[in-house]
Amino acid sequence: QVQLQESGPGLVKPSQTLSLTCTVSGGSISSGGYFWTWIRQHPGKGLEWIGYIYHSGTSYYNPSLKSRATISVDTSKNQFSLKLNSVTAADTAVYYCARGATHAQSNAEYFQQWGQGTLVTVAS
Amino acid sequence: DIQMTQSPSSLSASVGDRVTITCRASQSIGVYLNWYVQTPGNAPKLLIYAASRLQSGVPSRFSGSGSGPEFTLTISSLQPEDSATYYCQQSFGTPYTFGQGTKLGIK
C-alpha cells in the first residue's frame, strides 16, 4: 500500500516562499499510470486543487494561484515538491499531497491516496 | 471553472437510515465525478470514482450514481462511523474543483 508523507516548515513569513515535500513509500513515483498532486484546505473550509505533475515532469496548475506555484519531482528520492512564492495570510492552509490515478475505461481521474496533511501558517 | 454545488450543506439522520447527498455541476461532466469523505483532523479519503465505481475497501453500503450535471452519493444504511463531511469533485477539466461539502451527523 503506497503511503505519502508531507514535510516542510509549519510557519512561513509573508512574501516568502512556501516549500513542501511529499515522500512516497511503498511504490515508485516513476511507475506509470499515476500523477502526483497537491491540494490545500483553508482552516474550516473546503478543498482547493493546486496542481499535479507526472513523473515525466509535465505539470498542470490552478490558474487561481496566478503562476505562484511550481511542482517538481525527484525520482531518485521518490519525492515530489511544491513551491509557492509570494505567500500571504490567504495561503495559510493544510496542504495535502496525493497520488492520482486514472480509470482505464472512462479515463476519469481521481485522487486515490492522500498524505495526512501539514498545516502551514503564513505570519510574521 | 466548473462549479460544484452540493445539497444539503448539512443533515442529520438516524442509524439505519438511507441517506442521499446530491452534487450538481455547472456544466455536463459525463462521469468525471468523485466522492470523498473526511473526518475531523484527517485527510479526505476516496469513496467513489468515475461517478459509480466503489474504491477498494469501501463498504458496499456506499454507492454513487448519475452523469452529466447531477450526481448522488447514497448510504444505504447509515452507521455511526459515517458521521463526517462528504465532498464531490469533478475531473472533467482543470482546474479540478470540489463541492463545498456536506456535513453528515448522527441523530
Boltz contact constraints between the chains, C-beta under 6 A:
constraints:
  - contact:
      token1: [A, 46]
      token2: [B, 98]
      max_distance: 6.0
  - contact:
      token1: [A, 46]
      token2: [B, 100]
      max_distance: 6.0
  - contact:
      token1: [A, 46]
      token2: [B, 101]
      max_distance: 6.0
  - contact:
      token1: [A, 47]
      token2: [B, 98]
      max_distance: 6.0
  - contact:
      token1: [A, 49]
      token2: [B, 95]
      max_distance: 6.0
  - contact:
      token1: [A, 49]
      token2: [B, 96]
      max_distance: 6.0
  - contact:
      token1: [A, 60]
      token2: [B, 94]
      max_distance: 6.0
  - contact:
      token1: [A, 62]
      token2: [B, 95]
      max_distance: 6.0
  - contact:
      token1: [A, 96]
      token2: [B, 43]
      max_distance: 6.0
  - contact:
      token1: [A, 103]
      token2: [B, 50]
      max_distance: 6.0
  - contact:
      token1: [A, 106]
      token2: [B, 31]
      max_distance: 6.0
  - contact:
      token1: [A, 106]
      token2: [B, 50]
      max_distance: 6.0
  - contact:
      token1: [A, 108]
      token2: [B, 32]
      max_distance: 6.0
  - contact:
      token1: [A, 108]
      token2: [B, 50]
      max_distance: 6.0
  - contact:
      token1: [A, 108]
      token2: [B, 91]
      max_distance: 6.0
  - contact:
      token1: [A, 109]
      token2: [B, 91]
      max_distance: 6.0
  - contact:
      token1: [A, 110]
      token2: [B, 34]
      max_distance: 6.0
  - contact:
      token1: [A, 110]
      token2: [B, 49]
      max_distance: 6.0
  - contact:
      token1: [A, 112]
      token2: [B, 46]
      max_distance: 6.0
  - contact:
      token1: [A, 114]
      token2: [B, 43]
      max_distance: 6.0
  - contact:
      token1: [A, 114]
      token2: [B, 44]
      max_distance: 6.0
  - contact:
      token1: [A, 116]
      token2: [B, 43]
      max_distance: 6.0
  - contact:
      token1: [A, 117]
      token2: [B, 43]
      max_distance: 6.0
